[in-house]
Amino acid sequence: MTDISPDLQDKLDAAAFRRLVSHLQNRTDVQNIELMILADFCRNCLGDWWREAAEAEGVSLTKEEARERVYGMPYAEWKEKHQKAATPEQMAAFEARKETKS
């Protein structure tokens, strides 16, 4: 791999994160339960990770503030506009996924 300085790596990582967040904000058809089944993370996880990174740098954020960064709006608003109830099939797949992780 090309020799990349830590500063440049941080810049590239940040750009990739912003693109992922933007992509997820625009793909409101993709439900969090689907992300959890397929990738074992969801928008809420990204918000938690962002909050933890902020706290590691001495910045205190609430869970809601971090989620708003990821969702592009307050989480409650996103849920109302875009979140659908998980189907029985999705819940079964989610439970099966949890069992394989144990």
N, C-alpha and C positions, 0 to 999 in steps of 0.2 A: 504494500500500500504506500502511496505517496506520503512522505514525511509531512505531517500537519502539526503546527504548533498548538499548544493547549488553547490559546486564545481563539485561533481560527476554528478549532474543533467546537468550542463553545458556541461560536457564531453560527456554524453549520447546524449544530444540534438544535439551537434555538429556532433557526429558520425551518427545519424539518418539523419541530413541534408545532410551530405556528401554522404550518401547512396542514398537519394532521388535524389540529383543532378546527381550522376553517373547513376542512373536508367534512368532519363530523357535524359541524354546525349546518352545513348545506345538505347533508344526507339525513334529514329528519325521518325518512322512511326506515332507516336502520334503527332498530330498537336496541336498548341496552341489554335486554335479555339475550338477544342474538349475538351481540358482541361477547357477552359472558360465556355463552355456549361455545362459540368458535375460537375465541382468543383469550379467554380467562381474564378479561379486563373490560371496563366500560367507561363511559364519560365520567361517571362518579369517581372511578379509580383515578383517572387523569387529574380530576380536581383535587383529590386527596394527595396525589403525588406532587402536584404543583404547590399545594399548601405546605406540605412537608419541606419542599425545597426552599420555599420562602422563609419558613421558620428556621431552617438551618442557616439562613443569612440574616437572622434577627428581625424578620418582618412577620408580624402577627396578623394572620388572616382567619376569618371564620370559615367554616365549611361552606356556607352559602356564598361568601365572596369568591372563594376559589371555584366553586361550581359555576358561578356566573361567568367567570373567565372562560371556562370550557364550553358552556352552553350558548354563550353570547346573549344571554338574558337570564333573569332570575329562574332558578330551577323549577319553582312552582309554576311559573308561566310556561316554561317548556313542556312540563308534564301535562298541563291542561291542553296545550295546543297539539302536542305530537305523540305523547306516550299512550300506547294502547295496552289493554290488559293482556298479560301473557296467556297464551293458549295452554290447554292441558298438555299438548305435545311439547311446547317449549319448556314448560316446567319439568316434564319428565326428562327431557334432554339435559336440562340444567342440573337436576338431581343426579343423573347418571354421570355427568361430567365431574361433579363434586366427589362422587364415589371413586372415580378413577384416580383422583388426586391423592387420596388417602393412602 
